[in-house]
Amino acid sequence: MAIQRLTGSGALRILHLEDSDLDAELIEAELETIGRPVVIERVMTRDAFAAAALPARHDLILADYVLPTFDGISALGIARAQCPETPFVFCSGTLGEDVAVEALKNGATDYITKQRLDRMPRTILRALAEAKARADRQAAEAALQAVNETLEVRIVERTRELAEANAELKREIAERERAEDALRLNQRLEAVGQLTSGVAHDFNNLLTVIAGNIEFLERAVSDERSKRRLAMMKGAADRGARLTAQLLAFSRRQRLEPTPVGLNQTVASMGDLLQSSIGGAVQIETLLQADLWPALVDATQIELVILNLAINARDAMAVGGRLTVETANVTITGAPSRPEQPQPGEYVMVSVSDTGTGMTPEVLARVFEPFFTTKEVGKGSGLGLAQVYGFVKQSGGGIRIDTVSGEGTSIKVYLPRVAGDAAAPARPGPVDCARTHPPGGRPVLLVVDDDSEVREVTTTRLAEAGYDVREAPSGLQALASLEADPCIDLVVLDFAMPGMNGAEAAIEIRRRWPDMPVLFVTGFADTDALTKAGVDRADGIVLKPFRVGELERKVALALAEPMSPGLRLVSNRS
């Protein structure tokens, strides 16, 4: 058989390492019995073998064990290094059993002795079959590995896709739940607002009838006992009217007069009032933005809102603490997540923050509902934040509450900004009371006292003395009453009241209505506090319990004196 370079496509390719020409002929003759074409490349030296033993060049390597300048074990080492996948079969006349076993351990596929060349076809075919099986197994393993790797990649990718889909689904569910919660809360507040508005409207109609008939009876009766009873009835009607005003504020039905307001000036002017209302144990801090936009809002109502929020913040702090009032220009871009929050747009923000107890999620969910309060019985009406909510929404703004239970709360009020560069107007000038209270009519007094029984005694005595008496249970309510009708001839203030005391209320009254006379009814004379309130004389003191005729005499004296910017004092034990 001719020795040639391998070019056959279907022939069996054998690399034959043999130095004997005779043995080579015998072996080639035996190979012809295999039953398929055979192409043999014969080599005899180390260099020739190393050059021919290349990967995938041969189907089989057939090697003698002993050669003059080379040996079969070295050839096996070269083959294992250069073409380890090619089957290696020894064919030698000197190969003993021990040497053959060692050769097999070193990586040989099989061995044949030259004395038994008849076994060669079967041995070669078995070696080729094993090589093919090994190659098929390796190919299958490689394919399986590729599939596994592809599967892992696909699993990772699919897992990522499922995780993303799951996260998106959770986000959509959370967003839907948030929207549903906001819708339910909005519907509940709207329903309560409509109910409240209807009740307040009907109640106002009833009060109108009651108050009107009281006035008619006042003209008809002459005995003092009946007049005293009518005055008490009129006071109750007035209290009912103030309550309906609070309900109308929540339901966004109150009458507002929005004007451009500089909130920095508003907060700055309220400094003394806030400090006196909050108390010296609480540190008050203001953070005012320098280039603050003017807000379009009712000037009087926003002061009451800030004061209301500050008093709530004070009540949330046990002892001491810090209260921060901040203003800022804010642009809202995101959609609101709760009904009270502002819509996208530009707002002037004023916030009141405290370091108090904070709110639980349960309290936060109901905080704007009318008559809902966490304070003790008699300490709060539950209408404070409801009024704030109604006023802010009616003004076209919104509220955001940031709270952490046990750490504090920040209530941010967003008010619509004034378009353009409109400036905040000055506070309206004095009201001409001659139109609503013609000369010759009965003097109108406003009695302010937190003790309802003491207030009843005071109002009864003054009504019996011929005065038109109105009443307020707190300094804050007195300010609201004066805002509604500032045509009062005299304010009679109890000094010792919770929250805003008489001196603090007098300071604010003097700031807003400089010419309005104010008289104190007090059970103890705190000279420093009264001096800060602007008292310029202390010679008129009415002690509690009232002496016969002294209250009426001091009131008449105060009304008879010319008005002055200072406040006059009628002191009593209260």
C-alpha positions as CSV (number, residue, x, y, z in Angstrom):
1,M,0.0,0.0,0.0
2,A,1.4,3.3,-1.0
3,I,2.4,5.9,1.6
4,Q,0.8,9.2,0.8
5,R,-0.4,12.6,2.3
6,L,-4.0,12.2,3.7
7,T,-6.6,13.4,1.3
8,G,-9.3,10.7,1.3
9,S,-12.6,11.6,2.7
10,G,-14.0,8.1,3.5
11,A,-10.8,6.2,4.1
12,L,-9.4,5.1,7.5
13,R,-6.4,7.4,8.2
14,I,-3.6,5.7,10.2
15,L,-0.3,7.2,11.4
16,H,2.1,4.2,11.5
17,L,5.3,4.4,13.5
18,E,7.5,1.5,12.3
19,D,11.2,1.3,11.4
20,S,11.1,-2.2,9.8
21,D,10.0,-2.3,6.2
22,L,9.1,-6.0,6.4
23,D,6.9,-5.5,9.5
24,A,5.3,-2.5,7.8
25,E,4.3,-4.6,4.8
26,L,2.9,-7.4,7.0
27,I,0.9,-4.9,9.0
28,E,-0.4,-3.1,5.9
29,A,-1.4,-6.4,4.4
30,E,-3.4,-7.2,7.5
31,L,-5.1,-3.8,7.4
32,E,-6.5,-4.6,4.0
33,T,-8.8,-7.1,5.6
34,I,-10.6,-4.5,7.6
35,G,-13.1,-4.0,4.8
36,R,-12.7,-0.3,4.2
37,P,-10.1,1.9,2.4
38,V,-7.0,2.6,4.5
39,V,-4.6,5.5,4.0
40,I,-1.4,5.1,6.0
41,E,1.2,7.7,6.8
42,R,4.4,5.9,8.0
43,V,7.1,7.6,10.0
44,M,10.3,6.3,11.7
45,T,11.8,9.1,13.7
46,R,10.8,11.3,16.7
47,D,10.8,14.5,14.6
48,A,8.7,12.9,11.8
49,F,6.2,11.5,14.4
50,A,5.9,14.8,16.3
51,A,5.3,16.7,13.0
52,A,2.6,14.2,11.9
53,A,0.8,13.7,15.2
54,L,-1.7,16.6,14.9
55,P,-5.2,16.9,16.1
56,A,-7.9,15.4,13.9
57,R,-5.3,14.4,11.2
58,H,-5.6,10.7,11.8
59,D,-8.2,8.3,12.9
60,L,-5.7,6.0,14.6
61,I,-2.1,5.8,15.6
62,L,-0.3,2.4,15.3
63,A,3.1,2.4,16.9
64,D,6.0,-0.1,17.4
65,Y,7.3,-0.2,21.0
66,V,11.0,-0.4,20.3
67,L,12.8,1.6,17.6
68,P,16.6,2.3,17.1
69,T,16.5,6.0,18.1
70,F,13.0,6.3,19.6
71,D,10.5,4.3,21.7
72,G,6.8,3.8,21.9
73,I,6.3,5.3,25.4
74,S,7.9,8.6,24.2
75,A,5.6,8.4,21.1
76,L,2.6,7.9,23.4
77,G,3.6,10.9,25.4
78,I,3.8,13.1,22.3
79,A,0.4,11.8,21.1
80,R,-1.3,12.4,24.4
81,A,0.1,16.0,24.4
82,Q,-0.6,16.9,20.7
83,C,-3.7,14.8,19.7
84,P,-5.2,13.2,22.9
85,E,-8.4,12.3,21.1
86,T,-6.8,10.0,18.6
87,P,-6.7,6.3,19.6
88,F,-3.2,4.9,20.2
89,V,-2.5,1.2,19.7
90,F,0.9,-0.5,20.3
91,C,2.0,-3.2,17.8
92,S,5.3,-4.8,18.8
93,G,7.1,-8.2,18.9
94,T,8.8,-7.5,22.2
95,L,5.8,-6.2,24.2
96,G,5.4,-8.2,27.4
97,E,2.3,-8.3,29.6
98,D,3.8,-6.1,32.3
99,V,4.9,-3.5,29.7
100,A,1.5,-3.6,28.0
101,V,-0.3,-3.0,31.2
102,E,2.0,0.0,32.0
103,A,1.3,1.3,28.5
104,L,-2.4,1.1,29.0
105,K,-2.0,3.0,32.3
106,N,-0.1,5.7,30.5
107,G,-3.0,6.2,28.0
108,A,-2.7,3.6,25.3
109,T,-6.0,2.4,23.8
110,D,-4.9,-1.2,23.2
111,Y,-1.9,-3.4,22.2
112,I,-1.2,-6.2,19.6
113,T,1.8,-8.5,19.4
114,K,3.3,-9.0,16.0
115,Q,3.1,-12.7,16.5
116,R,-0.8,-12.3,16.5
117,L,-1.4,-9.8,13.7
118,D,-4.7,-11.6,12.9
119,R,-6.1,-9.8,15.9
120,M,-5.3,-6.4,14.4
121,P,-8.6,-5.8,12.4
122,R,-10.7,-6.5,15.4
123,T,-8.5,-4.5,17.8
124,I,-8.4,-1.5,15.5
125,L,-12.2,-1.6,14.9
126,R,-12.8,-1.8,18.7
127,A,-10.4,1.1,19.3
128,L,-12.2,3.2,16.6
129,A,-15.6,2.3,18.1
130,E,-14.5,3.3,21.5
131,A,-13.0,6.6,20.1
132,K,-16.3,7.3,18.3
133,A,-18.3,6.5,21.4
134,R,-16.1,8.8,23.4
135,A,-16.3,11.5,20.8
136,D,-20.1,11.1,20.7
137,R,-20.3,11.2,24.5
138,Q,-18.1,14.3,24.6
139,A,-20.2,16.0,21.9
140,A,-23.4,15.1,23.8
141,E,-21.9,16.4,27.0
142,A,-20.8,19.6,25.2
143,A,-24.3,19.9,23.8
144,L,-25.8,19.3,27.2
145,Q,-23.5,21.8,28.7
146,A,-24.4,24.3,26.0
147,V,-28.1,23.6,26.6
148,N,-27.5,23.9,30.4
149,E,-25.7,27.2,30.0
150,T,-28.4,28.4,27.6
151,L,-31.0,27.2,29.9
152,E,-29.4,29.0,32.9
153,V,-29.2,32.1,30.9
154,R,-32.8,31.7,29.9
155,I,-33.8,30.9,33.4
156,V,-32.0,34.0,34.7
157,E,-33.5,36.1,32.0
158,R,-37.0,34.7,32.6
159,T,-36.6,35.1,36.3
160,R,-35.6,38.7,35.8
161,E,-38.6,39.3,33.5
162,L,-40.9,37.6,36.0
163,A,-39.4,39.7,38.8
164,E,-39.9,42.9,36.8
165,A,-43.4,41.9,35.9
166,N,-44.1,41.0,39.6
167,A,-42.7,44.3,40.7
168,E,-44.7,46.2,38.1
169,L,-47.8,44.3,39.2
170,K,-47.2,45.1,42.9
171,R,-46.6,48.7,41.9
172,E,-49.9,48.8,40.0
173,I,-51.7,47.1,42.9
174,A,-50.2,49.5,45.4
175,E,-51.1,52.4,43.1
176,R,-54.6,51.1,42.6
177,E,-55.0,50.6,46.4
178,R,-53.7,54.1,47.0
179,A,-56.1,55.5,44.4
180,E,-59.0,53.6,45.9
181,D,-58.1,54.7,49.4
182,A,-57.8,58.3,48.3
183,L,-61.1,58.0,46.4
184,R,-62.8,56.5,49.5
185,L,-61.3,59.2,51.7
186,N,-62.3,62.0,49.3
187,Q,-65.8,60.6,49.0
188,R,-66.1,60.3,52.8
189,L,-65.0,63.9,53.3
190,E,-67.2,65.1,50.5
191,A,-70.2,63.2,52.0
192,V,-69.4,64.6,55.4
193,G,-68.9,68.1,53.9
194,Q,-72.3,68.0,52.1
195,L,-74.0,66.7,55.2
196,T,-72.3,69.3,57.4
197,S,-73.1,72.1,54.9
198,G,-76.8,71.1,54.8
199,V,-77.0,70.8,58.6
200,A,-75.2,74.1,59.0
201,H,-77.5,75.8,56.5
202,D,-80.7,74.5,58.2
203,F,-79.3,75.3,61.6
204,N,-78.5,78.8,60.5
205,N,-82.1,79.2,59.4
206,L,-83.3,78.0,62.8
207,L,-80.9,80.3,64.5
208,T,-82.1,83.2,62.4
209,V,-85.6,82.6,63.6
210,I,-84.5,82.2,67.2
211,A,-82.3,85.3,67.2
212,G,-84.8,87.4,65.4
213,N,-87.6,86.5,67.8
214,I,-85.3,87.2,70.7
215,E,-84.8,90.7,69.4
216,F,-88.5,91.2,69.1
217,L,-89.0,89.9,72.6
218,E,-86.3,92.2,74.0
219,R,-88.3,95.2,72.7
220,A,-91.6,93.8,74.2
221,V,-90.6,92.7,77.7
222,S,-89.8,95.2,80.5
223,D,-89.0,93.2,83.6
224,E,-85.3,92.6,84.3
225,R,-85.7,88.8,84.9
226,S,-87.2,88.3,81.4
227,K,-84.5,90.5,79.8
228,R,-81.8,88.4,81.6
229,R,-83.2,85.2,80.3
230,L,-83.4,86.6,76.8
231,A,-79.8,87.7,77.0
232,M,-78.8,84.2,77.9
233,M,-80.8,82.8,75.0
234,K,-79.1,85.3,72.6
235,G,-75.7,84.2,73.9
236,A,-76.6,80.6,73.2
237,A,-77.8,81.5,69.7
238,D,-74.5,83.4,69.1
239,R,-72.5,80.3,70.1
240,G,-74.6,78.2,67.8
241,A,-73.8,80.7,65.0
242,R,-70.1,80.4,65.6
243,L,-70.4,76.6,65.5
244,T,-72.2,76.7,62.2
245,A,-69.5,79.0,60.9
246,Q,-66.9,76.3,61.7
247,L,-68.9,73.7,60.0
248,L,-69.3,75.9,56.9
249,A,-65.5,76.4,56.9
250,F,-65.0,72.6,56.7
251,S,-67.6,72.2,54.0
252,R,-66.0,75.1,52.0
253,R,-69.1,77.2,52.1
254,Q,-67.7,80.2,54.1
255,R,-67.3,83.6,52.6
256,L,-63.7,84.4,51.8
257,E,-62.0,87.5,50.5
258,P,-58.8,86.4,48.9
259,T,-56.2,89.2,48.3
260,P,-52.5,89.2,47.7
261,V,-50.8,88.5,51.0
262,G,-47.1,88.5,52.0
263,L,-46.9,85.5,54.2
264,N,-43.4,86.5,55.5
265,Q,-44.9,89.7,56.9
266,T,-47.9,87.7,58.3
267,V,-45.6,85.3,60.1
268,A,-43.3,88.0,61.4
269,S,-46.2,90.1,62.7
270,M,-47.6,87.1,64.6
271,G,-44.3,86.5,66.5
272,D,-45.4,87.9,69.8
273,L,-48.8,86.3,69.5
274,L,-47.4,82.9,68.7
275,Q,-44.9,83.1,71.6
276,S,-47.5,84.2,74.1
277,S,-50.0,81.5,72.9
278,I,-47.4,78.7,72.8
279,G,-45.6,79.6,76.0
280,G,-42.1,80.2,77.0
281,A,-41.2,76.6,77.3
282,V,-41.4,76.0,73.6
283,Q,-38.7,77.4,71.3
284,I,-40.2,79.1,68.2
285,E,-38.1,79.2,65.0
286,T,-39.0,80.9,61.7
287,L,-37.4,80.0,58.3
288,L,-38.7,82.6,55.8
289,Q,-37.7,82.5,52.1
290,A,-36.4,85.9,51.1
291,D,-38.0,86.1,47.6
292,L,-41.4,84.6,48.6
293,W,-44.2,85.0,46.1
294,P,-47.4,86.7,47.3
295,A,-50.2,84.3,48.1
296,L,-53.8,84.8,47.0
297,V,-55.7,84.1,50.3
298,D,-58.0,85.6,52.8
299,A,-55.6,87.5,55.1
300,T,-57.6,87.1,58.3
301,Q,-58.3,83.4,57.8
302,I,-54.6,82.5,57.1
303,E,-53.6,84.1,60.4
304,L,-56.2,82.0,62.2
305,V,-54.9,78.9,60.3
306,I,-51.3,79.5,61.4
307,L,-52.4,80.2,65.0
308,N,-54.6,77.1,65.0
309,L,-51.8,74.9,63.7
310,A,-49.3,76.4,66.2
311,I,-51.7,75.7,69.2
312,N,-52.2,72.1,67.9
313,A,-48.4,71.7,67.7
314,R,-48.1,73.0,71.3
315,D,-50.6,70.5,72.5
316,A,-48.7,67.7,70.8
317,M,-45.5,68.5,72.8
318,A,-45.6,67.5,76.4
319,V,-43.0,69.9,77.9
320,G,-40.8,72.2,75.9
321,G,-39.9,71.3,72.3
322,R,-39.3,73.3,69.2
323,L,-41.9,74.8,66.8
324,T,-40.8,75.8,63.4
325,V,-42.8,78.1,61.0
326,E,-41.4,78.0,57.5
327,T,-42.3,79.7,54.2
328,A,-41.2,78.7,50.7
329,N,-42.0,78.9,47.0
330,V,-42.9,75.4,45.9
331,T,-43.7,73.9,42.5
332,I,-45.7,70.6,42.7
333,T,-45.3,68.3,39.7
334,G,-46.7,64.9,40.9
335,A,-50.3,64.0,41.2
336,P,-51.8,64.0,44.7
337,S,-52.0,60.8,46.6
338,R,-54.6,62.0,49.1
339,P,-57.6,64.3,48.7
340,E,-56.1,67.1,50.9
341,Q,-52.9,67.3,48.9
342,P,-52.4,70.0,46.3
343,Q,-52.7,69.5,42.5
344,P,-49.7,70.2,40.3
345,G,-48.8,73.9,40.1
346,E,-47.0,76.8,41.8
347,Y,-47.8,77.5,45.4
348,V,-46.7,79.5,48.4
349,M,-46.1,77.1,51.2
350,V,-46.3,77.9,54.9
351,S,-45.5,75.0,57.3
352,V,-45.8,74.5,61.0
353,S,-43.6,71.7,62.4
354,D,-43.2,70.4,65.9
355,T,-41.1,67.9,67.9
356,G,-44.1,66.3,69.5
357,T,-45.7,62.9,69.6
358,G,-46.5,62.6,65.9
359,M,-49.5,60.8,64.5
360,T,-50.3,57.1,64.1
361,P,-51.5,56.0,60.6
362,E,-55.0,55.5,62.1
363,V,-55.1,59.1,63.4
364,L,-53.6,60.4,60.1
365,A,-56.4,58.7,58.1
366,R,-59.1,60.6,60.1
367,V,-57.3,63.8,61.0
368,F,-59.5,66.1,58.8
369,E,-62.8,64.6,59.8
370,P,-65.0,67.1,61.7
371,F,-65.4,66.4,65.4
372,F,-62.5,63.8,65.4
373,T,-60.0,64.6,68.1
374,T,-57.4,62.8,70.2
375,K,-57.6,65.3,73.0
376,E,-59.3,64.8,76.3
377,V,-63.0,65.5,76.6
378,G,-63.5,69.3,76.8
379,K,-60.0,70.0,75.5
380,G,-60.8,70.2,71.8
381,S,-63.8,70.3,69.5
382,G,-62.3,68.3,66.6
383,L,-63.0,71.1,64.2
384,G,-59.6,72.8,64.1
385,L,-57.9,70.8,61.3
386,A,-61.3,70.4,59.6
387,Q,-61.6,74.2,59.4
388,V,-58.0,74.3,58.0
389,Y,-58.8,71.7,55.4
390,G,-62.0,73.4,54.3
391,F,-60.3,76.9,54.1
392,V,-57.3,75.7,52.2
393,K,-59.3,73.6,49.7
394,Q,-61.7,76.5,49.2
395,S,-58.7,78.8,48.6
396,G,-57.5,76.5,45.8
397,G,-54.6,75.0,47.7
398,G,-53.8,71.8,49.6
399,I,-52.2,70.3,52.7
400,R,-49.5,67.7,53.2
401,I,-48.8,66.1,56.5
402,D,-45.4,64.5,57.2
403,T,-45.4,62.8,60.6
404,V,-43.5,60.1,62.5
405,S,-45.1,58.7,65.6
406,G,-43.0,59.7,68.6
407,E,-40.8,62.2,66.7
408,G,-43.1,65.0,65.5
409,T,-45.3,66.4,62.7
410,S,-45.0,68.9,59.9
411,I,-48.1,70.3,58.4
412,K,-47.5,72.1,55.1
413,V,-50.2,74.4,53.8
414,Y,-50.0,75.2,50.1
415,L,-51.7,78.4,48.9
416,P,-52.0,79.6,45.3
417,R,-49.5,82.2,44.3
418,V,-50.5,85.5,42.8
419,A,-49.9,85.6,39.1
420,G,-47.4,88.3,38.0
421,D,-45.8,90.7,40.4
422,A,-48.9,91.9,42.4
423,A,-47.9,93.2,45.8
424,A,-49.7,92.4,49.0
425,P,-52.1,95.1,49.9
426,A,-52.1,96.9,53.2
427,R,-54.6,95.8,55.9
428,P,-58.0,97.5,55.4
429,G,-58.5,100.8,57.3
430,P,-60.9,101.4,60.2
431,V,-64.5,100.3,59.7
432,D,-67.2,103.0,59.8
433,C,-69.4,101.5,62.5
434,A,-71.9,104.4,62.4
435,R,-73.6,102.7,59.4
436,T,-74.3,99.5,61.4
437,H,-74.6,101.0,64.9
438,P,-76.3,104.4,64.6
439,P,-75.6,106.9,67.4
440,G,-78.0,106.6,70.3
441,G,-78.2,102.8,70.2
442,R,-77.2,100.5,73.1
443,P,-73.4,100.1,73.5
444,V,-72.2,96.7,72.2
445,L,-69.9,94.8,74.6
446,L,-67.9,91.6,73.9
447,V,-67.3,89.5,77.0
448,V,-64.4,87.0,76.7
449,D,-64.2,84.4,79.4
450,D,-63.4,80.6,79.2
451,D,-65.5,79.8,82.3
452,S,-69.1,79.5,81.0
453,E,-70.7,80.1,84.4
454,V,-68.6,83.2,85.1
455,R,-69.3,84.4,81.6
456,E,-73.0,83.9,82.1
457,V,-72.9,86.0,85.3
458,T,-70.9,88.7,83.6
459,T,-73.1,88.9,80.5
460,T,-76.3,88.8,82.6
461,R,-75.2,91.7,84.8
462,L,-74.2,93.8,81.8
463,A,-77.3,92.9,79.9
464,E,-79.4,94.0,82.8
465,A,-77.4,97.2,82.9
466,G,-78.7,97.9,79.4
467,Y,-75.9,96.8,77.2
468,D,-76.0,94.7,74.0
469,V,-73.7,91.8,75.1
470,R,-71.9,89.3,72.9
471,E,-69.6,86.6,74.2
472,A,-66.7,84.5,73.3
473,P,-65.2,81.5,75.2
474,S,-61.6,82.1,74.2
475,G,-59.2,84.7,72.9
476,L,-59.1,83.0,69.5
477,Q,-62.9,83.0,69.2
478,A,-62.9,86.7,70.3
479,L,-60.6,87.5,67.3
480,A,-62.9,85.6,65.0
481,S,-65.9,87.4,66.3
482,L,-64.2,90.8,65.9
483,E,-63.2,89.9,62.3
484,A,-66.8,89.2,61.6
485,D,-68.0,92.4,63.2
486,P,-65.4,94.9,64.6
487,C,-68.1,97.4,65.6
488,I,-67.7,96.7,69.3
489,D,-67.8,99.5,71.8
490,L,-65.8,97.7,74.5
491,V,-64.1,94.3,74.9
492,V,-64.2,92.9,78.4
493,L,-61.4,90.3,78.7
494,D,-60.8,87.7,81.4
495,F,-57.1,87.6,82.0
496,A,-56.5,84.0,83.0
497,M,-57.6,81.8,80.1
498,P,-56.0,78.6,78.7
499,G,-54.2,78.9,75.3
500,M,-54.4,82.6,74.4
501,N,-54.8,84.5,77.7
502,G,-56.3,87.9,78.0
503,A,-53.1,89.8,77.7
504,E,-52.2,87.9,74.5
505,A,-55.6,88.5,73.0
506,A,-55.4,92.2,73.9
507,I,-52.0,92.5,72.1
508,E,-53.5,91.0,69.0
509,I,-56.7,93.1,69.2
510,R,-54.6,96.3,69.6
511,R,-52.5,95.3,66.6
512,R,-55.5,94.8,64.4
513,W,-57.9,97.5,65.8
514,P,-55.7,100.1,67.5
515,D,-58.6,102.3,68.7
516,M,-60.7,99.5,70.2
517,P,-61.0,99.9,74.1
518,V,-60.2,96.7,76.1
519,L,-60.9,96.2,79.8
520,F,-59.4,93.3,81.8
521,V,-61.4,91.3,84.3
522,T,-58.8,89.5,86.4
523,G,-58.5,87.8,89.7
524,F,-54.8,88.5,90.0
525,A,-52.8,91.4,88.7
526,D,-49.8,90.2,86.7
527,T,-48.3,93.7,86.3
528,D,-45.6,92.6,83.8
529,A,-48.1,90.8,81.5
530,L,-50.5,93.7,81.7
531,T,-47.8,96.3,80.9
532,K,-46.8,94.3,77.8
533,A,-50.5,94.3,76.8
534,G,-50.4,98.1,76.7
535,V,-52.3,98.9,80.0
536,D,-51.6,102.5,80.7
537,R,-53.5,102.8,84.0
538,A,-54.4,100.5,86.9
539,D,-56.8,102.4,89.0
540,G,-59.9,100.6,87.9
541,I,-60.0,97.1,89.4
542,V,-63.0,94.9,89.7
543,L,-62.4,91.9,92.0
544,K,-64.1,88.6,91.8
545,P,-66.5,88.0,93.3
546,F,-67.9,91.3,91.9
547,R,-68.9,93.9,94.4
548,V,-72.3,95.4,94.1
549,G,-72.4,97.8,91.2
550,E,-68.6,97.9,90.6
551,L,-68.6,96.0,87.3
552,E,-71.3,98.2,85.8
553,R,-69.7,101.4,87.1
554,K,-66.3,100.5,85.7
555,V,-67.7,99.6,82.3
556,A,-69.7,102.8,82.2
557,L,-66.6,104.8,83.1
558,A,-64.6,103.0,80.4
559,L,-67.2,103.8,77.8
560,A,-67.5,107.4,78.8
561,E,-63.8,108.1,78.5
562,P,-62.4,109.1,75.1
563,M,-60.8,106.3,73.1
564,S,-57.0,106.1,73.1
565,P,-54.5,103.8,71.5
566,G,-53.7,102.4,75.0
567,L,-55.8,99.8,76.8
568,R,-57.7,100.5,80.0
569,L,-57.8,98.1,82.9
570,V,-60.8,96.9,84.9
571,S,-59.1,94.3,87.1
572,N,-61.0,91.6,89.0
573,R,-60.1,88.3,90.6
574,S,-60.7,85.7,87.8
